[in-house]
């Protein structure tokens, strides 16, 4: 009876797995080719570009040498087109496991093309002026001489790198997953083994960090899977990675399932698997809800000079609006196109844009209740520091009828104080404005008190009083019509007039 039960269970499992393979569909277009292997897809956050690798056999149906090359394809009208090798990066040796940052401008991959003893190392290349830069080998914090480092994945913001390594002193199994963080000075800190929660006595490979920066996916051949190699998921919570969960038969097949890549929308996924028996192909499918990463808002931003409308070099700072914790620092270069930032649900973000010779610009995103994925396209216009120019700092908030500064407002004013300290000749007039609630005399006094509160806060931070003055305009200069609650909030503002520079 027990033997019969085992047979029935095995039979049902095979049926379930077979059905699951039908959920996976080859990607639309001509990316997959007969008698060739396409593997390790990596898509940009917007899901419009894909990096992958291809193994071209020496003769039909045979693989005689390990010559994987890097390829790129673009999504047009629902089909992947233009699959072409990446010039300047491929060799007659091994290039594998590409991983691209959110904006598609920085590419990490593995190669043994420059190794004297044949070991694979992790390299980085940057897309500048229409071509990829000469690959640069990552330092000793990542690569160890004589050992293989493969399957690297870079977080969308370029601050976290996970990769696969073998034969290290602290390896738990055949191959383990390691993690490294980029320090403030841009250097990678020594990589650490992710530990026994993630790594097993088997082989863990092809790690991938999702757009939220907190969800890790990887492949493993450990016991208990659906096939020879399955994809698992783990989530970073309060500094600890959760126990990995098998993504199940909706994604995993009976064979080798290697790698996964998910656009910021979190709805679809791309993976490589050997299903038809003639090599690896790239497949796609709808990601089950339980397998999805945290929701994000995909912010695409360009930064301009407010006067001449030309793009300018700038720095974008991300902070937690509640705690004030610094979350990220992104350099915006006009030559590289728009900057792409993934903002994760559960956090209220303060965004500060700063550039040399310009007034700080602030914005905010409250994603504590994200709802559905969405893409935001923003154009940030920075005011040049010139006599007579007026700039608004958006993250200075006042409740209706109040002159009290919130903690969020104080954080924004710290940026203004820093600007004043670095420019001793800069003199600003703090201008207070209100909505139209209340009579003119009341609003004029309220706006005066708000401007005075900002003045007092900045002088307490050590700013010389000679650099500051303040005035209240009441409701006489509305920014927008006072026709709604949102518009009234916009009119309750502080602006800075450049009196001298």
C-alpha positions in Angstrom: 0.0 0.0 0.0 2.8 2.3 1.0 4.6 1.6 -2.3 1.4 2.3 -4.3 1.0 5.6 -2.4 4.6 6.6 -3.3 4.0 5.8 -6.9 0.8 7.9 -6.9 2.5 10.9 -5.3 5.4 10.6 -7.7 3.0 10.5 -10.6 1.0 13.5 -9.4 4.3 15.4 -8.9 5.4 14.7 -12.5 2.0 15.8 -13.8 2.3 19.0 -11.8 5.8 19.7 -13.0 5.0 18.9 -16.6 2.0 21.3 -16.4 4.3 23.9 -14.9 6.7 23.8 -17.8 3.8 24.9 -20.1 3.5 28.1 -18.0 7.0 29.1 -19.1 7.0 30.5 -22.6 10.0 31.2 -24.9 10.5 35.0 -25.1 8.8 36.5 -28.1 11.1 37.2 -31.1 14.1 35.5 -32.5 16.3 35.6 -29.4 16.4 31.9 -28.9 18.2 30.0 -31.8 18.4 26.3 -32.6 21.5 24.3 -31.6 22.7 27.2 -29.5 22.5 28.0 -25.8 20.9 31.3 -24.6 21.1 31.8 -20.8 21.4 34.1 -17.8 19.1 36.9 -18.7 19.4 40.3 -17.0 16.8 43.0 -17.7 16.8 46.7 -17.0 14.3 48.0 -14.4 12.0 49.2 -17.1 12.0 45.8 -18.8 13.0 47.3 -22.2 16.5 45.9 -22.5 17.9 42.4 -21.9 21.5 41.3 -21.4 22.2 37.6 -21.8 24.9 35.1 -22.9 25.0 32.7 -25.9 27.2 29.7 -26.5 27.8 29.2 -30.2 28.8 25.5 -31.0 31.7 24.7 -33.3 29.4 22.5 -35.3 25.7 21.8 -35.4 24.4 20.3 -32.2 27.8 20.1 -30.6 29.6 22.2 -28.0 33.3 21.8 -28.3 34.6 24.8 -26.3 33.5 27.1 -23.5 33.1 30.3 -25.5 30.1 32.1 -24.0 29.6 35.6 -25.3 27.6 38.6 -24.0 24.6 39.7 -26.0 22.0 42.4 -25.8 18.4 42.6 -27.0 15.7 45.3 -27.0 11.9 44.9 -26.5 10.0 46.5 -29.4 6.3 46.0 -30.0 6.2 43.1 -27.7 9.1 41.2 -29.3 12.8 40.9 -28.4 14.8 42.1 -31.4 18.4 43.0 -32.3 20.0 40.3 -30.3 23.7 41.2 -30.9 27.1 40.6 -29.3 28.4 43.4 -27.1 31.4 44.9 -28.9 34.5 45.4 -26.9 33.7 42.9 -24.1 33.6 39.5 -25.8 36.7 37.3 -26.4 37.3 33.8 -27.6 37.1 32.6 -24.0 34.3 32.8 -21.3 32.1 35.8 -20.7 29.1 35.0 -18.5 26.3 36.0 -16.1 25.7 39.7 -17.0 24.1 41.9 -14.4 23.0 45.4 -15.2 22.1 48.4 -13.0 18.7 50.0 -13.1 19.5 52.4 -15.9 21.4 49.9 -18.0 24.6 51.9 -18.0 26.8 49.7 -15.8 27.4 46.1 -16.5 29.0 43.4 -14.3 29.9 40.0 -15.6 32.3 37.1 -15.2 35.2 36.3 -17.5 38.5 34.3 -17.7 39.7 36.2 -20.8 42.4 38.1 -18.8 43.4 35.4 -16.4 46.8 33.7 -16.6 45.7 30.5 -14.8 42.2 30.3 -16.4 40.2 31.3 -13.3 37.0 33.3 -13.7 36.8 36.8 -12.2 34.2 39.5 -12.0 34.6 42.6 -14.2 32.7 45.9 -14.6 32.1 48.0 -17.7 30.4 51.4 -18.2 28.3 52.6 -21.1 29.7 56.0 -22.2 29.3 57.9 -25.4 27.6 55.1 -27.3 30.0 52.2 -26.3 31.1 50.0 -23.4 34.3 50.9 -21.7 37.3 48.6 -21.3 36.3 46.0 -18.7 37.9 46.6 -15.2 38.6 43.7 -12.9 37.1 44.2 -9.4 39.6 44.2 -6.6 40.7 41.6 -4.0 37.6 42.3 -1.9 35.7 40.4 -4.6 38.2 38.3 -6.6 40.7 35.9 -5.1 43.6 34.9 -7.3 43.4 31.4 -8.6 39.7 30.8 -7.6 36.5 31.3 -9.6 34.0 34.1 -9.0 31.0 33.8 -11.2 27.3 34.6 -11.4 27.5 38.2 -10.0 24.4 40.3 -9.5 24.5 44.0 -8.8 21.6 45.7 -6.9 19.7 48.3 -9.0 21.5 51.2 -7.1 24.9 49.6 -7.6 25.6 49.4 -3.9 25.3 45.7 -3.2 27.0 42.9 -5.1 26.2 39.2 -4.7 28.1 36.4 -6.5 29.0 32.8 -6.6 32.4 31.4 -5.5 34.0 28.0 -4.9 36.9 26.5 -3.0 37.2 29.4 -0.5 38.2 28.6 3.0 34.7 29.4 4.4 32.7 27.6 1.6 29.9 25.5 2.9 29.1 23.5 -0.2 30.2 23.0 -3.8 29.6 26.7 -4.6 28.4 29.4 -2.2 26.8 32.8 -2.5 28.8 35.8 -1.2 27.9 39.4 -0.6 29.8 42.7 -0.7 28.8 46.3 0.0 30.2 49.4 -1.6 31.5 51.9 0.9 31.0 55.7 0.7 34.3 56.1 -1.1 33.2 53.8 -3.8 35.4 50.8 -2.8 34.0 47.3 -2.3 34.2 45.9 1.2 35.5 42.3 1.7 32.9 39.8 0.5 31.3 37.6 3.2 29.6 34.2 2.9 25.9 34.5 3.2 25.8 31.6 5.6 24.0 28.4 6.1 20.5 29.9 5.8 21.3 30.6 2.1 24.1 28.1 1.3 23.9 24.3 1.5 26.2 21.4 1.0 25.1 21.5 -2.6 25.7 24.2 -5.2 24.1 27.7 -4.9 24.5 29.7 -8.1 23.2 32.6 -10.2 22.1 35.0 -7.3 19.9 37.9 -8.3 18.9 41.0 -6.3 15.4 42.3 -7.3 14.5 46.0 -7.9 13.5 46.4 -4.2 17.1 45.8 -3.1 15.8 43.4 -0.4 14.7 40.2 -2.2 17.3 37.7 -3.2 16.7 34.9 -5.7 19.2 32.1 -6.6 19.5 28.6 -8.0 20.3 25.6 -6.0 20.6 21.8 -6.5 20.0 21.0 -2.8 17.7 18.2 -1.8 14.0 18.6 -1.9 13.7 20.5 -5.2 11.4 19.9 -8.2 14.2 19.3 -10.6 18.0 19.1 -10.9 18.3 22.8 -10.0 15.6 25.1 -8.7 15.2 28.8 -8.0 14.7 30.0 -4.5 13.7 33.3 -2.8 14.9 35.0 0.4 14.0 38.4 1.8 16.2 40.7 3.8 14.4 41.8 7.0 16.1 43.8 9.8 19.5 42.8 8.5 18.8 39.1 8.3 18.0 37.0 5.2 14.9 34.8 5.6 15.0 31.0 5.2 15.0 30.4 1.4 11.7 29.3 -0.1 11.4 27.2 -3.3 9.5 29.1 -6.0 7.6 26.0 -6.8 6.5 24.2 -10.0 5.0 27.4 -11.5 8.6 28.4 -12.3 10.9 25.4 -11.7 11.1 22.5 -14.2 12.5 19.0 -13.9 15.8 20.1 -15.4 18.2 22.9 -14.6 16.6 26.3 -13.9 19.4 28.8 -13.8 18.9 32.4 -12.9 16.0 34.8 -12.8 15.6 38.4 -13.7 12.5 40.6 -12.9 11.6 44.1 -14.2 10.7 46.7 -11.5 7.0 46.0 -12.1 7.4 42.6 -10.4 4.8 41.0 -12.6 6.8 39.0 -15.0 10.1 37.2 -14.9 12.8 35.9 -17.2 14.8 32.7 -16.7 16.9 30.2 -18.6 16.1 26.5 -18.7 16.8 23.4 -20.7 13.3 22.0 -21.6 13.4 20.9 -25.2 16.6 19.0 -24.8 18.6 21.0 -27.4 20.3 23.4 -25.0 19.3 26.3 -22.8 16.7 28.9 -24.0 15.4 32.0 -22.3 11.8 31.8 -21.1 9.3 34.2 -19.5 6.2 34.0 -17.5 3.9 35.7 -15.0 5.4 35.7 -11.6 3.1 34.3 -8.9 2.1 36.8 -6.2 3.9 34.8 -3.5 7.1 34.9 -5.5 7.2 38.6 -6.2 9.6 41.1 -4.6 8.3 44.2 -2.7 6.6 46.8 -4.8 8.6 49.8 -6.1 8.0 53.1 -7.8 10.4 53.4 -10.8 11.6 57.0 -10.8 13.1 58.3 -14.0 14.6 61.8 -13.6 16.4 64.4 -15.6 18.0 67.5 -14.1 18.0 70.9 -15.7 19.2 74.5 -15.2 15.9 76.4 -14.5 16.9 79.4 -16.6 18.4 77.9 -19.8 16.7 74.5 -19.6 19.9 72.7 -20.3 20.8 69.4 -18.5 23.4 69.8 -15.7 25.6 67.5 -13.7 24.1 66.9 -10.3 23.9 64.6 -7.3 20.7 63.0 -6.0 20.5 62.1 -2.3 17.9 59.7 -1.0 17.0 59.8 2.7 14.4 58.2 4.9 11.9 61.0 5.5 11.1 59.8 9.0 14.4 58.8 10.5 16.7 61.0 8.4 18.9 58.0 7.5 20.9 58.4 4.3 19.8 55.7 1.9 21.6 56.4 -1.3 23.7 58.8 -3.3 23.4 58.9 -7.1 25.5 60.9 -9.6 23.6 62.3 -12.5 25.5 62.8 -15.7 23.7 64.4 -18.7 25.8 62.3 -21.1 24.4 59.1 -19.6 20.7 60.1 -20.0 18.1 60.0 -17.3 18.8 58.6 -13.9 16.7 55.6 -12.9 16.0 55.0 -9.2 13.9 52.2 -7.6 11.9 53.5 -4.6 10.7 50.6 -2.4 7.4 50.4 -0.7 7.2 50.9 3.1 9.4 54.0 3.1 8.8 57.8 2.9 11.6 59.2 0.8 13.2 62.7 0.9 15.0 63.5 -2.3 17.6 66.2 -2.5 19.1 67.3 -5.8 22.2 69.5 -5.5 24.7 70.8 -8.0 27.6 73.3 -7.8 26.4 76.8 -8.3 22.8 76.0 -7.8 20.3 76.1 -5.0 19.3 72.8 -3.5 16.1 71.2 -4.8 14.0 68.9 -2.7 11.2 66.4 -3.5 9.5 63.6 -1.6 7.7 60.3 -2.1 5.6 58.7 0.6 5.5 55.0 -0.3 4.3 53.7 3.0 1.2 52.6 1.1 2.4 52.0 -2.4 -0.5 50.3 -4.0 0.3 49.3 -7.6 3.6 49.6 -9.3 4.0 52.8 -11.3 6.6 54.7 -13.2 7.2 58.4 -12.4 9.0 60.6 -14.9 10.3 63.8 -13.3 12.2 66.8 -14.5 14.0 68.7 -11.8 14.8 72.3 -12.5 17.6 73.8 -10.3 17.7 77.5 -9.7 21.2 79.1 -10.3 22.6 81.1 -7.4 22.4 84.6 -8.9 21.2 87.9 -7.5 17.5 88.2 -7.8 16.7 84.5 -8.3 14.1 82.9 -6.1 14.2 79.2 -5.1 11.7 77.1 -3.1 12.6 74.3 -0.9 9.7 71.9 -1.1 10.3 69.8 2.0 9.6 72.7 4.4 6.1 71.9 5.6 3.6 73.8 7.8 0.3 72.6 9.1 -2.6 75.0 8.5 -2.4 77.9 10.9 0.9 76.8 12.4 4.5 78.2 12.2 6.1 75.1 13.8 8.8 73.4 11.9 8.4 69.6 11.4 11.4 67.2 11.7 11.2 66.8 7.9 11.5 70.6 7.5 14.6 70.7 9.7 16.3 68.1 7.6 15.7 70.1 4.5 17.0 73.3 6.1 20.2 71.5 7.1 20.9 71.3 3.3 20.3 75.1 3.0 22.7 75.7 6.0 25.4 73.7 4.3 25.0 75.8 1.1 25.3 79.0 3.1 28.4 77.8 4.9 30.2 76.9 1.7 29.3 80.3 0.2 30.0 83.0 2.8 29.1 85.8 0.4 25.7 84.4 -0.2 22.9 86.4 1.3 19.3 85.2 1.3 15.9 86.7 2.1 13.6 84.1 3.6 10.1 84.7 2.3 7.0 83.2 4.0 3.7 82.5 2.2 0.3 81.2 3.3 -2.9 80.0 1.8 -6.0 82.1 1.8 -7.6 80.7 4.9 -8.2 83.5 7.4 -8.0 87.3 6.9 -5.1 89.2 5.4 -3.7 90.6 8.7 -3.7 87.1 10.2 -2.0 85.5 7.2 0.6 88.3 7.0 1.6 87.7 10.6 1.6 83.9 10.2 3.8 84.1 7.1 6.2 86.5 9.0 6.4 84.0 11.9 7.1 81.1 9.6 9.9 83.0 7.9 11.2 84.0 11.3 11.1 80.4 12.5 13.3 79.4 9.5 15.7 82.3 10.2 16.0 81.3 13.9 16.6 77.6 13.0 19.4 78.5 10.5 21.1 80.9 12.9 21.1 78.2 15.6 22.9 76.0 13.1 25.7 78.6 13.1 24.8 80.6 10.0 25.9 84.2 10.3 22.9 86.6 10.8 24.4 88.9 8.2 23.7 86.3 5.6 20.0 86.2 6.4 16.8 88.3 6.5 13.1 87.4 6.6 9.8 88.8 5.5 6.2 87.6 5.3 3.9 88.1 2.3 0.8 86.4 3.7 -1.5 85.1 0.9 -0.7 88.0 -1.5 1.6 85.8 -3.7 -0.1 82.4 -4.3 1.9 79.9 -6.3 -1.3 78.3 -7.5 -5.1 79.0 -7.2 -6.4 78.2 -3.7 -9.1 75.9 -5.1 -8.2 72.6 -3.4 -6.6 71.2 -0.3 -3.6 70.2 -2.3 -3.2 73.6 -3.8 -3.5 75.3 -0.4 -0.7 73.1 0.9 1.5 74.2 -2.1 0.9 77.9 -1.2 2.0 77.3 2.4 5.7 77.6 1.5 9.1 79.1 2.1 11.1 80.7 -0.7 14.6 82.1 -0.7 15.5 85.3 -2.6 19.2 85.7 -3.5 20.0 89.2 -2.3 23.7 88.9 -3.0 26.3 86.4 -4.3 
